[in-house]
Amino acid sequence: MKHCSDIDNAVKILQKGGLVVFPTETVYGLGADAKNPDAVSAIFQAKQRPAKHPFIVHIGTINEMHNWGTNIPEDTFALVRRYWPGLLTLVLKRASDVTEIISGGQDTVALRMPSHPVALELLRAFGSGIAAPSANMYGKLSPTSLDNLSPNIRNAADAILDGGHCEIGIESTIVDLSNAEPRILRPGVISLEEIKRALGKKMLSSSGFNMRFPGGCKVHYAPNAPLLLVPSDELVARIAEYRRMQAKVAVISSSIVAVPPCYTHRFIPPAPSEWARQLYSTLAELDRIQPERIIIELPPNGPDWEGVRDRLFRASNISSPSKNNRAI
């Protein structure tokens, strides 16, 4: 495995079918040439990722969208003009030459143009799409810095580009535009309400929808220790309960609470952007401490918290509250 700070060298590695870890504004990705099925297969092996699970193809210019998608609806351009480069992934009908390994055997392709300067420089120098899921072992925490890159991913990568700590910290919002009506598949920092305003129409939820999409598994983004999500008004009682059990516990909260000295306590300011930015790095730190249980104060409901709450519910293997498959 070769550490690399040189874009040109990373491009050569991609062209030869190698794997490159690179930063985005959300999390670090493990990338391969999206037009090379063998290279994409190596991502599955490195991450121990289930077969037929689709990838996000990262592109460096808006015009490249036409190389991957077909029958692109007008809604796409309204969102692209507002959010690219940035925190939005769009699912479109895939072009005929897009391989099934990218789409997970579906007739769609997921596209994003990240805003991180290192990612954009790499994509534009490479000149084609890079398939890049999070640079994590499947189902585990996404790395937001190279400090939290797993040894298995380090060993699998042929090059690693360092972009510092990821500014946003949770993965992109995913919107499906491949059907007649747009649909939110995965919430992120861009909220449902923002997407609705940008499109000027209602959206469908993903509840009951059988499309596979990145990050769509029920259990995902999980630390090693089990998570217990606790409403604010129950936090003190649950901490006391585990203290009586003499368990090795870590607590993450936005409330100022009395935590036993033997516990690990991490405070995150009560702002959605701070929770998004610090969530994975905090959980990665706790993985190194190896608590028996992590108690997390559940952030409030509301549009600005959708992405954080989605990651917490998936990490704790709890179905998040969702609406039926209807307009929202």
Backbone bond lengths (Angstrom), bond angles and torsions (degrees), N, CA, C in turn:
res aa  C-N    CA-C-N  psi(-1)  N-CA   C-N-CA  omega(-1)  CA-C   N-CA-C  phi
1 M - - - 1.461 - - 1.514 108.88 -
2 K 1.318 116.24 135.85 1.448 121.97 -172.62 1.520 110.52 -118.17
3 H 1.343 116.09 122.70 1.459 119.66 173.03 1.518 108.31 -75.20
4 C 1.309 115.66 142.79 1.461 119.40 -170.84 1.509 110.41 -147.34
5 S 1.297 117.29 130.46 1.461 121.03 172.67 1.514 110.52 -115.41
6 D 1.323 116.62 8.62 1.453 121.55 -173.66 1.524 109.87 -108.55
7 I 1.313 116.52 119.77 1.461 121.20 -178.09 1.524 111.40 -61.49
8 D 1.321 117.29 -43.60 1.463 120.15 -178.25 1.521 111.78 -58.46
9 N 1.327 116.11 -41.17 1.456 119.56 178.79 1.524 111.05 -66.21
10 A 1.334 116.67 -40.06 1.462 120.17 177.98 1.529 110.79 -63.08
11 V 1.315 117.05 -39.64 1.469 120.63 177.99 1.524 110.36 -61.16
12 K 1.336 117.40 -43.94 1.472 120.46 179.14 1.519 111.14 -61.15
13 I 1.317 116.13 -39.03 1.462 120.07 178.30 1.528 110.63 -63.63
14 L 1.323 117.09 -44.58 1.465 120.42 177.57 1.527 111.04 -61.44
15 Q 1.313 116.88 -41.98 1.461 120.78 -179.26 1.524 112.26 -63.62
16 K 1.332 116.35 -27.64 1.469 121.43 179.11 1.526 112.74 -89.82
17 G 1.342 116.31 3.94 1.455 119.29 178.01 1.517 114.56 91.08
18 G 1.337 117.09 15.13 1.452 120.87 -179.84 1.516 112.93 -87.07
19 L 1.330 115.09 176.93 1.453 123.13 -178.59 1.514 110.31 -111.18
20 V 1.337 116.02 138.76 1.466 122.14 -178.71 1.525 108.81 -129.84
21 V 1.316 116.17 127.92 1.462 121.42 169.04 1.522 107.84 -86.30
22 F 1.338 115.98 129.19 1.459 118.98 -179.70 1.520 110.24 -143.15
23 P 1.339 117.15 154.65 1.461 120.26 -177.16 1.522 111.95 -85.60
24 T 1.314 115.37 147.07 1.461 121.20 163.14 1.522 106.74 -124.35
25 E 1.314 116.45 176.76 1.464 118.72 178.23 1.521 112.32 -71.45
26 T 1.341 117.33 -16.57 1.465 120.92 -179.69 1.526 110.34 -91.86
27 V 1.331 116.98 -70.53 1.463 122.81 178.01 1.536 107.38 -143.52
28 Y 1.324 116.52 172.57 1.466 120.33 173.84 1.527 109.81 -76.22
29 G 1.332 115.48 143.54 1.453 121.20 178.70 1.517 111.65 -114.16
30 L 1.338 115.16 156.20 1.461 122.22 172.64 1.513 106.78 -108.42
31 G 1.344 116.60 108.90 1.449 120.82 -167.39 1.512 115.09 -109.33
32 A 1.336 114.76 150.73 1.460 123.46 173.85 1.517 108.34 -145.70
33 D 1.322 115.87 160.34 1.461 121.75 176.02 1.526 108.95 -58.65
34 A 1.325 116.91 115.75 1.462 121.03 -174.90 1.522 112.55 -68.20
35 K 1.324 118.15 -13.46 1.466 121.04 178.38 1.525 112.36 -97.09
36 N 1.327 116.44 3.61 1.459 121.10 -178.16 1.535 108.53 -113.18
37 P 1.342 118.21 99.29 1.472 120.02 -176.00 1.528 113.47 -58.36
38 D 1.313 117.35 -35.55 1.469 119.24 179.98 1.523 110.88 -66.45
39 A 1.335 116.58 -40.33 1.460 119.89 178.44 1.520 110.73 -66.00
40 V 1.326 116.55 -41.29 1.465 119.98 178.50 1.526 110.23 -65.25
41 S 1.324 117.20 -36.92 1.462 120.46 177.16 1.524 111.37 -60.08
42 A 1.335 116.05 -32.90 1.468 119.88 179.83 1.535 111.06 -65.65
43 I 1.332 117.27 -28.77 1.469 119.78 175.29 1.520 110.04 -65.40
44 F 1.332 116.91 -44.72 1.464 120.15 177.52 1.524 110.70 -54.75
45 Q 1.329 115.59 -46.00 1.459 120.21 -177.45 1.522 110.89 -66.22
46 A 1.327 117.45 -44.67 1.462 121.17 -177.26 1.522 111.78 -63.29
47 K 1.327 116.83 -40.20 1.465 121.64 -175.90 1.526 113.24 -90.22
48 Q 1.345 116.85 -9.12 1.466 121.48 -170.76 1.527 109.13 55.10
49 R 1.316 113.74 47.49 1.458 122.66 -175.01 1.524 109.61 -89.13
50 P 1.334 118.63 138.06 1.463 120.19 -179.54 1.530 112.13 -61.10
51 A 1.308 115.91 146.72 1.464 120.63 175.86 1.521 109.77 -63.71
52 K 1.311 115.17 153.02 1.470 123.53 177.38 1.517 112.82 64.53
53 H 1.314 116.55 26.23 1.461 119.45 173.57 1.530 107.01 -102.09
54 P 1.335 118.83 120.69 1.470 120.79 -170.47 1.522 113.33 -70.35
55 F 1.331 114.46 158.26 1.454 122.98 178.34 1.527 110.65 -106.43
56 I 1.319 115.75 160.21 1.465 121.53 164.39 1.520 107.28 -92.55
57 V 1.328 116.39 129.22 1.452 121.74 173.59 1.528 107.79 -93.97
58 H 1.320 116.12 121.12 1.460 121.70 178.82 1.522 109.08 -92.07
59 I 1.323 115.76 133.72 1.466 120.97 -179.33 1.523 109.54 -126.85
60 G 1.340 115.21 159.35 1.454 120.43 -173.65 1.509 115.09 -101.47
61 T 1.348 117.83 -13.78 1.464 121.49 177.83 1.525 109.12 -140.95
62 I 1.310 115.63 155.21 1.465 119.73 179.08 1.526 110.95 -63.61
63 N 1.330 117.18 -36.44 1.467 119.82 -178.13 1.526 112.71 -60.06
64 E 1.341 117.56 -28.13 1.466 120.49 -179.89 1.524 111.96 -65.03
65 M 1.321 116.74 -20.21 1.458 120.24 178.49 1.524 111.34 -53.08
66 H 1.327 116.63 -35.48 1.464 120.94 -177.49 1.525 111.96 -72.30
67 N 1.341 118.30 -16.01 1.463 120.93 176.34 1.520 111.86 -77.71
68 W 1.324 116.34 -16.58 1.460 120.40 -173.05 1.527 112.87 -117.65
69 G 1.318 117.34 -32.77 1.456 121.06 -178.01 1.519 112.03 -108.14
70 T 1.323 114.98 159.17 1.458 120.71 176.92 1.527 108.81 -138.00
71 N 1.342 115.81 161.45 1.467 120.75 -177.61 1.525 110.87 49.39
72 I 1.313 115.61 48.38 1.462 122.01 -173.27 1.524 109.48 -73.66
73 P 1.349 117.85 120.96 1.465 119.83 -176.85 1.526 112.24 -77.06
74 E 1.325 116.29 162.13 1.462 121.73 -179.11 1.527 112.31 -61.26
75 D 1.338 117.19 -31.74 1.460 119.80 178.31 1.523 111.75 -55.35
76 T 1.322 116.74 -32.19 1.459 121.01 -179.44 1.519 111.07 -57.05
77 F 1.308 116.26 -45.54 1.465 120.12 -173.66 1.523 111.57 -71.51
78 A 1.332 116.46 -31.90 1.462 118.88 175.39 1.521 110.96 -62.92
79 L 1.328 116.60 -39.37 1.459 119.94 -179.74 1.525 112.06 -77.27
80 V 1.316 116.44 -39.75 1.468 120.32 179.95 1.524 110.97 -62.11
81 R 1.331 116.45 -43.52 1.472 119.37 -179.83 1.519 111.34 -61.34
82 R 1.316 116.61 -31.57 1.463 120.13 -175.87 1.526 113.37 -89.27
83 Y 1.342 116.83 -34.80 1.464 118.78 -167.16 1.530 115.87 -119.78
84 W 1.309 119.61 -4.76 1.470 120.17 177.83 1.522 110.33 -106.91
85 P 1.334 117.58 141.30 1.459 125.53 -9.37 1.516 110.97 -68.32
86 G 1.329 116.49 145.37 1.453 118.08 -178.19 1.505 114.66 165.90
87 L 1.318 115.26 -150.23 1.465 123.50 -161.52 1.514 114.07 -93.91
88 L 1.313 117.89 24.63 1.458 121.45 -174.42 1.520 110.92 -122.72
89 T 1.342 116.25 129.98 1.464 123.18 171.45 1.522 108.20 -108.19
90 L 1.332 116.11 133.70 1.462 121.96 -179.24 1.523 109.75 -113.91
91 V 1.332 115.89 133.80 1.459 122.09 176.37 1.514 108.27 -101.59
92 L 1.339 115.95 121.58 1.462 123.22 -177.56 1.523 109.67 -125.31
93 K 1.328 116.14 165.86 1.458 119.38 169.11 1.527 107.86 -63.55
94 R 1.342 116.13 133.97 1.463 118.69 -174.76 1.520 111.46 -82.89
95 A 1.316 114.58 148.92 1.464 120.68 174.67 1.523 108.93 -66.47
96 S 1.334 116.33 158.69 1.464 120.96 -172.40 1.519 112.98 -64.67
97 D 1.339 118.27 -26.06 1.457 120.08 -177.92 1.528 113.74 -94.83
98 V 1.319 117.11 7.65 1.463 120.25 175.16 1.526 107.77 -80.93
99 T 1.326 116.27 124.33 1.458 120.37 -173.43 1.536 111.41 -71.11
100 E 1.318 114.93 151.95 1.459 120.68 -177.78 1.520 112.34 -66.63
101 I 1.320 117.73 -23.45 1.455 119.11 179.40 1.526 111.06 -64.98
102 I 1.335 116.79 -28.37 1.470 121.40 176.38 1.517 110.65 -74.29
103 S 1.313 116.73 -40.59 1.464 121.85 -173.10 1.517 113.46 -90.93
104 G 1.336 117.19 -2.91 1.458 119.42 -175.80 1.513 112.22 66.45
105 G 1.335 116.59 29.04 1.454 121.11 179.20 1.514 113.94 80.45
106 Q 1.328 117.60 4.68 1.462 121.59 179.13 1.533 109.53 -94.47
107 D 1.318 116.16 173.00 1.466 120.16 -178.31 1.526 111.50 -95.06
108 T 1.318 116.76 25.41 1.461 122.12 -175.49 1.524 110.68 -128.02
109 V 1.332 114.98 166.56 1.461 121.36 173.99 1.523 107.92 -141.81
110 A 1.332 116.68 141.05 1.465 122.71 179.03 1.529 108.78 -101.48
111 L 1.337 116.42 129.14 1.469 121.91 -174.95 1.522 110.48 -126.86
112 R 1.339 115.26 141.68 1.461 120.68 173.66 1.517 109.52 -146.06
113 M 1.322 116.15 144.18 1.456 121.68 170.63 1.522 107.55 -114.16
114 P 1.341 118.19 102.87 1.466 120.37 -176.50 1.519 111.22 -71.61
115 S 1.335 116.06 161.03 1.465 120.41 -178.83 1.520 113.04 -102.67
116 H 1.336 118.52 -8.05 1.466 120.09 -179.40 1.531 109.14 -61.43
117 P 1.337 118.85 131.43 1.475 120.39 -175.19 1.525 113.51 -60.77
118 V 1.333 117.95 -35.58 1.463 119.65 178.81 1.525 110.21 -68.11
119 A 1.331 116.83 -43.48 1.460 120.42 178.73 1.525 111.06 -61.82
120 L 1.320 116.67 -45.59 1.469 119.67 -179.51 1.525 111.51 -63.95
121 E 1.325 116.64 -41.01 1.468 119.42 179.10 1.518 110.70 -62.79
122 L 1.333 116.31 -42.41 1.462 120.20 178.45 1.525 110.99 -63.80
123 L 1.316 117.54 -46.61 1.458 121.26 -177.06 1.526 111.75 -64.25
124 R 1.304 116.01 -41.33 1.468 118.91 -178.15 1.521 111.50 -73.46
125 A 1.318 116.71 -32.39 1.470 119.18 176.01 1.526 110.70 -71.39
126 F 1.328 116.62 -36.48 1.466 120.38 178.95 1.520 110.83 -72.07
127 G 1.330 117.20 -37.63 1.455 121.51 173.33 1.514 115.41 80.14
128 S 1.313 116.93 11.47 1.460 120.08 178.58 1.525 108.28 -152.65
129 G 1.333 115.75 178.41 1.448 119.18 -176.40 1.519 113.65 -74.06
130 I 1.317 115.94 144.62 1.462 122.32 175.25 1.524 107.99 -116.96
131 A 1.339 115.97 118.53 1.463 120.57 174.25 1.519 107.55 -75.39
132 A 1.331 117.30 124.15 1.464 119.17 -172.40 1.517 111.64 -151.18
133 P 1.323 117.25 93.12 1.454 119.43 166.97 1.526 109.42 -74.64
134 S 1.307 117.13 175.76 1.463 120.42 176.25 1.530 109.91 -58.80
135 A 1.318 115.41 145.09 1.467 120.98 -177.09 1.526 110.29 -82.86
136 N 1.331 115.02 57.20 1.461 121.31 -178.87 1.515 109.10 -127.10
137 M 1.329 116.50 164.21 1.447 119.80 166.12 1.527 107.12 -69.99
138 Y 1.313 117.23 143.63 1.459 120.35 -171.45 1.523 111.35 -55.29
139 G 1.340 115.05 129.60 1.449 121.60 177.12 1.517 114.33 87.52
140 K 1.327 117.29 -12.24 1.453 121.01 -176.70 1.531 110.84 -94.05
141 L 1.329 115.55 -177.54 1.459 121.31 -176.69 1.517 111.66 -63.15
142 S 1.321 116.24 138.05 1.463 120.73 172.63 1.519 109.00 -77.51
143 P 1.337 118.63 135.68 1.461 119.83 -179.44 1.529 111.57 -79.80
144 T 1.322 115.64 133.51 1.465 120.98 175.34 1.525 111.13 -108.78
145 S 1.322 116.66 2.32 1.458 122.58 169.99 1.521 107.44 -153.23
146 L 1.327 116.75 162.41 1.460 119.26 -179.69 1.520 111.67 -69.06
147 D 1.313 117.51 -20.47 1.464 120.39 176.38 1.523 111.43 -59.91
148 N 1.331 116.43 -27.10 1.463 121.05 -175.44 1.527 113.01 -104.01
149 L 1.322 116.36 16.08 1.462 120.68 176.67 1.529 108.80 -77.93
150 S 1.318 117.27 130.71 1.463 120.23 -176.28 1.530 110.38 -70.96
151 P 1.331 117.49 151.51 1.473 120.14 177.95 1.519 113.07 -57.17
152 N 1.340 117.36 -36.27 1.469 119.67 -179.81 1.524 111.80 -64.23
153 I 1.314 116.56 -40.37 1.468 119.59 178.77 1.531 110.06 -70.21
154 R 1.323 117.41 -40.82 1.466 120.23 176.14 1.529 110.99 -56.27
155 N 1.310 115.83 -43.96 1.459 119.46 -178.03 1.522 112.32 -70.26
156 A 1.315 116.70 -30.25 1.465 120.24 -178.51 1.524 112.53 -78.46
157 A 1.334 116.64 -28.21 1.470 120.44 -174.97 1.533 111.15 -76.14
158 D 1.316 115.28 141.03 1.466 121.29 174.83 1.522 111.56 -90.39
159 A 1.314 117.07 -17.27 1.467 122.21 176.71 1.518 108.88 -155.57
160 I 1.320 115.97 149.54 1.463 122.23 179.08 1.518 108.47 -132.17
161 L 1.315 116.02 121.37 1.460 121.70 177.53 1.523 108.99 -100.10
162 D 1.308 115.94 126.53 1.463 121.39 -177.31 1.527 109.51 -93.60
163 G 1.322 116.01 121.21 1.461 120.78 177.01 1.504 112.92 -120.87
164 G 1.351 116.91 17.84 1.453 119.79 -179.01 1.518 111.46 75.43
165 H 1.320 115.66 -163.73 1.468 121.12 179.73 1.525 109.48 -77.76
166 C 1.325 116.01 133.96 1.465 120.92 -179.50 1.531 109.45 -66.03
167 E 1.315 115.35 132.35 1.469 121.20 -172.60 1.523 112.59 -67.11
168 I 1.346 117.83 -38.70 1.472 120.95 -172.20 1.526 111.15 -91.00
169 G 1.323 118.43 -55.04 1.446 120.74 169.32 1.515 117.33 100.97
170 I 1.328 120.26 -17.64 1.467 121.42 169.96 1.529 108.21 -127.95
171 E 1.324 114.78 160.53 1.451 120.61 -171.35 1.537 112.07 -68.64
172 S 1.320 114.39 167.34 1.459 122.10 -173.41 1.527 112.58 -67.35
173 T 1.320 114.76 156.61 1.466 122.01 167.37 1.525 108.56 -69.30
174 I 1.327 117.44 136.11 1.473 121.04 177.66 1.523 109.05 -113.58
175 V 1.327 115.90 126.03 1.466 122.76 177.84 1.523 108.71 -119.51
176 D 1.316 116.34 127.69 1.461 122.10 177.12 1.518 109.62 -89.35
177 L 1.339 115.85 121.28 1.458 122.20 175.97 1.529 111.40 -117.66
178 S 1.326 115.99 18.49 1.461 119.74 -174.92 1.527 112.82 -87.38
179 N 1.324 116.28 -6.75 1.465 120.77 179.41 1.526 110.02 -117.75
180 A 1.311 115.57 -179.67 1.464 119.60 -174.36 1.524 112.20 -62.89
181 E 1.327 116.28 -35.10 1.454 119.95 -179.07 1.524 109.94 -117.85
182 P 1.334 118.84 135.76 1.466 121.09 -179.50 1.518 111.29 -67.13
183 R 1.328 114.23 153.41 1.452 120.19 -173.56 1.530 109.58 -146.16
184 I 1.328 116.44 134.71 1.462 121.19 172.50 1.525 108.46 -80.64
185 L 1.341 116.58 121.25 1.457 120.59 177.55 1.519 111.91 -96.39
186 R 1.338 116.55 -43.62 1.466 120.47 179.81 1.521 108.58 -136.49
187 P 1.337 117.68 122.08 1.467 118.54 176.92 1.520 111.26 -72.50
188 G 1.304 114.76 156.87 1.460 121.31 177.01 1.508 108.93 -150.94
189 V 1.327 115.97 -152.97 1.461 119.86 179.73 1.525 110.74 -67.50
190 I 1.332 117.47 -35.16 1.465 120.19 172.52 1.525 107.18 -76.78
191 S 1.305 116.66 117.80 1.469 120.65 -171.83 1.523 112.16 -83.77
192 L 1.317 114.28 164.92 1.462 121.20 173.78 1.514 111.53 -55.76
193 E 1.331 117.02 -42.11 1.459 120.41 -178.66 1.518 111.58 -62.53
194 E 1.339 116.54 -38.93 1.468 119.65 178.46 1.523 111.25 -65.23
195 I 1.323 117.05 -42.18 1.461 120.30 178.91 1.522 110.57 -63.64
196 K 1.316 116.90 -42.34 1.464 120.46 178.60 1.520 111.34 -60.82
197 R 1.333 116.44 -42.04 1.477 119.10 178.59 1.519 111.21 -65.72
198 A 1.328 116.83 -40.49 1.462 119.97 -179.06 1.521 112.14 -64.20
199 L 1.339 116.00 -35.84 1.463 120.01 -178.48 1.521 112.83 -90.63
200 G 1.328 116.81 -20.65 1.458 120.10 -177.00 1.507 113.33 68.11
201 K 1.335 116.50 32.85 1.466 119.72 -179.79 1.515 109.76 -155.15
202 K 1.323 115.56 166.79 1.455 120.63 177.10 1.528 109.98 -75.20
203 M 1.341 115.00 163.27 1.460 121.42 -179.09 1.521 108.89 -123.03
204 L 1.326 115.72 159.49 1.454 121.11 170.39 1.522 109.11 -96.82
205 S 1.319 116.32 145.96 1.457 120.44 173.86 1.528 108.92 -82.29
206 S 1.335 116.25 169.15 1.466 120.61 179.93 1.516 112.28 -88.15
207 S 1.334 118.26 -3.26 1.458 121.23 -177.50 1.527 111.02 -60.69
208 G 1.314 116.71 127.54 1.453 121.49 178.75 1.511 114.58 77.41
209 F 1.330 117.51 4.84 1.459 122.23 -178.08 1.518 108.04 -94.72
210 N 1.339 118.00 134.23 1.461 119.98 -170.66 1.520 113.76 -98.72
211 M 1.308 120.33 12.44 1.455 121.52 175.83 1.529 110.26 -70.73
212 R 1.337 117.11 134.24 1.455 120.89 172.99 1.524 108.75 -83.18
213 F 1.326 116.18 138.64 1.462 119.72 -179.71 1.526 109.16 -147.86
214 P 1.324 117.41 156.57 1.462 120.36 -178.23 1.526 111.90 -57.60
215 G 1.332 115.52 133.16 1.458 119.85 -179.36 1.509 114.12 74.23
216 G 1.326 117.64 14.52 1.450 120.66 -173.94 1.514 115.08 -91.92
217 C 1.330 118.12 -2.20 1.466 119.64 179.35 1.523 110.28 -72.59
218 K 1.319 115.56 151.50 1.460 120.14 -175.89 1.520 111.37 -61.80
219 V 1.333 116.73 -40.32 1.469 121.14 179.19 1.515 108.28 -107.48
220 H 1.322 116.21 120.44 1.460 119.91 -175.58 1.527 107.92 -163.62
221 Y 1.328 115.86 164.51 1.480 122.38 175.16 1.534 111.44 56.59
222 A 1.330 117.39 35.79 1.459 120.52 -168.46 1.523 112.89 -100.23
223 P 1.340 117.45 138.53 1.464 120.85 169.88 1.531 109.68 -77.07
224 N 1.323 116.07 179.57 1.462 119.53 -178.25 1.527 111.94 -74.17
225 A 1.327 117.50 -36.85 1.460 121.12 -178.35 1.526 110.46 -83.70
226 P 1.331 118.44 147.11 1.469 120.62 175.62 1.527 111.03 -62.59
227 L 1.335 114.95 144.50 1.466 120.73 177.63 1.520 110.30 -101.08
228 L 1.322 115.04 142.99 1.455 121.40 171.50 1.522 107.30 -122.28
229 L 1.335 116.79 113.36 1.455 121.76 179.51 1.521 108.99 -90.16
230 V 1.323 116.12 124.07 1.463 121.12 -170.85 1.522 110.03 -126.69
231 P 1.335 119.04 126.64 1.469 120.18 173.40 1.526 110.91 -58.81
232 S 1.320 115.78 153.27 1.464 120.90 -175.51 1.515 112.46 -54.68
233 D 1.342 117.51 -40.67 1.456 119.85 -175.09 1.530 113.35 -75.32
234 E 1.342 117.20 -5.42 1.459 120.77 177.31 1.525 112.79 -110.55
235 L 1.326 116.58 -1.72 1.461 120.29 -170.32 1.526 112.16 -61.72
236 V 1.316 117.02 -48.98 1.464 120.79 -177.37 1.528 110.83 -60.06
237 A 1.324 116.85 -43.36 1.466 120.80 -178.88 1.522 111.55 -64.72
238 R 1.328 117.41 -40.36 1.463 119.09 -178.56 1.512 111.40 -70.86
239 I 1.327 117.69 -35.96 1.464 120.10 175.68 1.534 109.75 -61.40
240 A 1.330 116.11 -43.81 1.465 120.29 179.39 1.523 111.44 -63.54
241 E 1.323 115.96 -38.64 1.464 120.54 -179.76 1.527 111.07 -60.79
242 Y 1.334 116.52 -45.95 1.462 119.50 -179.62 1.523 111.74 -71.87
243 R 1.329 116.85 -27.86 1.463 118.78 175.99 1.534 110.08 -63.95
244 R 1.328 116.92 -40.75 1.462 120.47 177.90 1.526 111.45 -63.50
245 M 1.334 115.71 -30.23 1.465 119.89 178.72 1.519 112.35 -80.00
246 Q 1.349 116.61 -7.70 1.467 123.08 -179.78 1.530 111.23 57.65
247 A 1.324 115.72 37.51 1.459 120.49 177.85 1.523 110.11 -86.10
248 K 1.330 115.48 153.31 1.466 121.34 175.56 1.525 107.38 -83.33
249 V 1.319 116.15 108.06 1.461 121.17 -167.97 1.523 110.63 -124.97
250 A 1.324 115.19 145.34 1.464 122.42 169.57 1.520 107.88 -117.28
251 V 1.327 115.86 147.83 1.458 121.93 -177.63 1.527 108.55 -126.65
252 I 1.336 115.72 133.39 1.465 122.07 171.87 1.520 106.88 -118.94
253 S 1.322 116.75 126.36 1.462 118.64 -177.52 1.514 110.92 -151.89
254 S 1.333 113.53 163.39 1.465 121.62 168.06 1.517 110.94 -105.12
255 S 1.307 116.08 -11.28 1.457 120.65 176.55 1.524 109.71 -87.05
256 I 1.310 115.83 151.00 1.461 121.31 172.80 1.523 106.66 -84.17
257 V 1.319 117.14 107.83 1.458 121.25 -177.25 1.525 109.60 -127.13
258 A 1.327 114.77 153.57 1.462 120.66 175.92 1.526 108.10 -80.69
259 V 1.315 115.65 119.49 1.455 121.77 -178.51 1.521 108.19 -116.45
260 P 1.326 119.38 133.02 1.463 120.92 178.88 1.528 111.58 -53.18
261 P 1.327 118.12 144.10 1.470 121.19 -177.56 1.526 113.60 -56.47
262 C 1.318 116.63 -28.24 1.463 119.66 -178.99 1.527 112.83 -77.99
263 Y 1.332 116.93 -8.72 1.460 121.37 178.99 1.529 110.34 -89.47
264 T 1.308 114.26 156.50 1.463 120.82 170.26 1.523 107.96 -97.61
265 H 1.335 117.31 128.90 1.459 120.80 -179.06 1.518 108.94 -124.44
266 R 1.324 116.00 128.17 1.458 121.79 175.52 1.533 108.62 -121.11
267 F 1.313 115.44 125.11 1.465 122.56 -178.67 1.522 108.84 -98.14
268 I 1.337 116.79 131.75 1.467 122.40 172.81 1.519 107.23 -120.23
269 P 1.329 118.50 125.48 1.467 119.98 179.68 1.527 111.44 -54.23
270 P 1.340 117.18 146.48 1.471 121.02 -172.88 1.527 113.16 -78.27
271 A 1.314 116.91 60.96 1.462 123.13 177.02 1.521 108.21 -132.28
272 P 1.333 119.01 135.70 1.470 120.60 -178.71 1.523 113.06 -55.09
273 S 1.334 117.90 -39.61 1.465 120.27 -178.75 1.521 111.59 -64.79
274 E 1.327 117.12 -36.23 1.465 120.20 179.21 1.524 111.01 -71.70
275 W 1.321 117.15 -40.94 1.462 119.12 176.63 1.525 110.97 -62.67
276 A 1.320 117.25 -42.27 1.464 119.95 178.15 1.526 110.79 -62.33
277 R 1.319 116.35 -45.39 1.470 120.63 -175.75 1.517 112.37 -68.50
278 Q 1.336 117.31 -35.96 1.464 120.52 -172.20 1.529 114.89 -100.89
279 L 1.328 118.45 -12.47 1.464 120.30 -169.86 1.526 112.07 -58.79
280 Y 1.336 117.96 -57.62 1.459 119.58 -174.90 1.525 112.00 -66.58
281 S 1.330 117.35 -39.90 1.463 118.99 -179.33 1.531 110.98 -66.33
282 T 1.324 116.87 -35.84 1.468 120.07 176.93 1.516 111.00 -66.81
283 L 1.321 117.16 -44.95 1.459 120.31 178.37 1.530 111.22 -64.86
284 A 1.337 117.52 -35.94 1.466 120.26 177.30 1.527 110.78 -64.69
285 E 1.327 116.20 -39.82 1.461 119.97 176.05 1.525 110.48 -61.01
286 L 1.328 116.97 -42.42 1.459 120.31 179.75 1.524 111.57 -67.80
287 D 1.331 117.99 -31.59 1.461 120.03 174.26 1.526 111.01 -56.18
288 R 1.319 116.39 -38.28 1.463 119.97 -179.24 1.532 111.41 -70.87
289 I 1.333 117.19 -30.13 1.470 121.74 178.38 1.524 111.28 -77.91
290 Q 1.319 116.66 -27.72 1.469 124.80 175.94 1.532 113.27 63.71
291 P 1.335 117.46 58.71 1.469 118.69 172.20 1.521 110.53 -71.04
292 E 1.328 115.25 162.48 1.466 120.15 175.42 1.530 111.41 -80.54
293 R 1.309 117.06 -24.15 1.457 122.55 -177.26 1.520 108.71 -154.41
294 I 1.331 116.21 144.65 1.465 121.38 174.28 1.515 108.05 -117.44
295 I 1.326 116.23 118.80 1.467 121.69 175.78 1.525 107.80 -94.98
296 I 1.319 116.52 126.23 1.459 121.25 -178.92 1.522 109.46 -121.99
297 E 1.313 115.64 127.55 1.452 120.51 173.36 1.526 108.42 -68.98
298 L 1.318 116.52 118.97 1.460 121.10 -175.80 1.528 109.86 -69.18
299 P 1.321 117.53 121.94 1.465 119.24 177.37 1.524 111.55 -62.49
300 P 1.323 117.30 161.05 1.469 120.34 -177.76 1.517 112.39 -66.99
301 N 1.318 115.20 161.54 1.450 120.61 173.98 1.525 108.97 -74.99
302 G 1.315 117.23 168.95 1.457 120.59 178.88 1.507 111.09 131.07
303 P 1.322 117.84 157.06 1.466 121.73 -172.79 1.514 114.37 -59.22
304 D 1.336 118.37 -34.23 1.460 120.46 -177.07 1.524 112.72 -73.73
305 W 1.332 116.62 -15.78 1.450 121.19 -176.40 1.528 112.74 -103.41
306 E 1.338 118.56 2.43 1.468 121.00 -173.76 1.522 112.75 -56.73
307 G 1.325 116.87 -46.41 1.458 120.36 -176.35 1.516 112.59 -65.72
308 V 1.329 116.96 -45.34 1.461 120.95 -179.86 1.526 110.34 -63.81
309 R 1.315 116.82 -46.21 1.469 119.77 -179.12 1.529 111.18 -63.85
310 D 1.316 118.10 -38.64 1.465 120.74 176.35 1.522 110.94 -58.11
311 R 1.337 117.29 -45.66 1.469 120.02 -179.34 1.527 111.11 -65.94
312 L 1.323 116.55 -38.23 1.465 119.46 179.55 1.526 111.25 -66.93
313 F 1.328 117.54 -44.18 1.457 120.03 179.70 1.528 110.91 -63.20
314 R 1.337 117.41 -41.38 1.464 119.52 179.39 1.527 110.68 -67.85
315 A 1.331 117.06 -40.45 1.462 120.58 -179.54 1.522 112.32 -65.62
316 S 1.335 116.17 -26.32 1.460 120.10 -178.52 1.525 112.21 -99.57
317 N 1.345 116.68 3.29 1.465 121.82 179.26 1.519 111.42 60.07
318 I 1.334 115.76 42.26 1.461 122.11 175.89 1.519 107.82 -121.68
319 S 1.314 116.54 133.25 1.463 119.48 176.32 1.517 109.12 -67.26
320 S 1.323 115.86 126.95 1.459 119.28 178.98 1.513 109.88 -73.54
321 P 1.335 116.55 150.23 1.461 118.77 175.29 1.519 110.08 -58.39
322 S 1.288 118.16 128.16 1.470 120.12 -176.99 1.522 109.36 -139.86
323 K 1.298 114.26 160.28 1.458 120.66 177.64 1.508 109.09 -91.40
324 N 1.296 116.13 162.17 1.448 120.16 175.29 1.510 108.92 -66.25
325 N 1.312 115.11 170.31 1.461 120.79 -178.02 1.534 109.48 -73.21
326 R 1.296 115.48 81.92 1.465 120.63 -176.73 1.517 108.67 -148.51
327 A 1.325 114.53 171.83 1.463 119.23 179.33 1.510 110.07 -66.96
328 I 1.343 115.96 138.50 1.460 121.11 -179.63 1.518 109.79 -135.28
